[in-house]
Amino acid sequence: MATEVDTWSSAPQADGMFSFDDSRAEADRPYSGDEDALNEAEVNGNWTPQEKALHEARLKAKAKRRLRKSSSRNSTSESFSESGDVAGGDPNSPKGKGNTNDRKSRTGKGRGLPKKGGAGGKGVWGAAGMVYEDEEPDVRDPNYDESAQGDTVYAKVVPEVDEKELEKMVNPIVQEYFEHGDTKEVQMLLKELNLGPHKYEFSSLAVSLSLEGKASHRELTSRLLSDLSGKLLSQSDMARAFDKMLKELPDLILDTPEAPQMLGQFIARAIADHILPMSFLDCYKGKVDCDHARVALDRAAVLLSMTREMVRLDNVWGVGGGQRPVKHLVKEMNLLLKEYLVSGDVSEAERCLRDLEVPHFHHELVYEAVVMVLESKGDTASHMMIKLLQSFWKTGLVTVDQMNRGFQRVYNELPEINLDVPHAHSIMETFVDLCYQESVITKQLRDACPSRGRKRFVSEGDGGMIKN
């Protein structure tokens, strides 16, 4: 039995016949080593019949494997040349390199249709009729752009004004306001500035500039603070600004000796306009060490304690500039002339006229003075008005143009004045002659005075003949 097994195992195999184990081992190990060994054995002449048969079987199996691979690779080809090469392709290149635009499967499987029914691939939005849902952008996406998400709102960011630059930016605004007097323009300019926590200093800077200016500037500043209150500045901001002004009074007196009294008037006007709370003065009782601050607070308390203080505080700065109505200016000039006729103080009349700050409207004063002379009885008013006009002429308070315009207005309205004053022409001639003698008016203005000729009849029976 053992002899048969050995014979079966050692018997030579027929061509094309080999065991399954040999073929498996042949597939698992490389051929190069075996072939080298067999070649070496063939060169040395040591091959046995069994080894030679095994070598031939291996060569046949290798040829079959190559045949199967080549047949499966060329099964999808459309056409072949006579030599077996793909038409239009490189015979040495692998299958698929010749036609790169071929959309058929390269594995030999499938029906050759596009992938995913045309819904896939680069630059493809998907199959027809496909509806995509809105996807929320992912913040962790490297292509996430925050500015491109949603409705982008662009806001103008204004940097906060530095405390050192605040005075340089506010002073031109206040100085320009003194010229035009438009509070809305100031409000618009302040909105463009980001004053931040230093906005209360605008009030203190405006008051400081008005103290160095005229009465009209102080009146405009009070109006400005009243218009800005509740819009850009609160009562606490106003209180903080005036508190700072009270502490800076020793320095303000160096430039404006009357600063304590003026600041007191500002405080009283602010309380009357409801800019400052009524309890503002009560907070300083018994807590003020500076004498100048005490004077300012006392001034404000006195003004507020006066009867009908609200009406009186509206004119706390007097009437100044051309911001007042014309009727109000005419009324003030009439009051000025009447007070002068009672007191006879020329210097006080000059001061009041300067405080009005309307040099373009001085012709109204001249007109009212001449009309008062025409309507008065006696020569007292005439001599006093000549003295007043002469003083205005010498000091240059009333210019030549304003003097001429005032007298010319009276000349033009003399026929109407004559209806109320029958002797207006004769009074006017006498007054004009006195003014010329005192060098108040020029000769041309005196000659321009109209005169009314008197007609004298010879007698009643002369037939209306006029005596030459």
Disulfide bonds with the S-S distance in Angstrom:
none
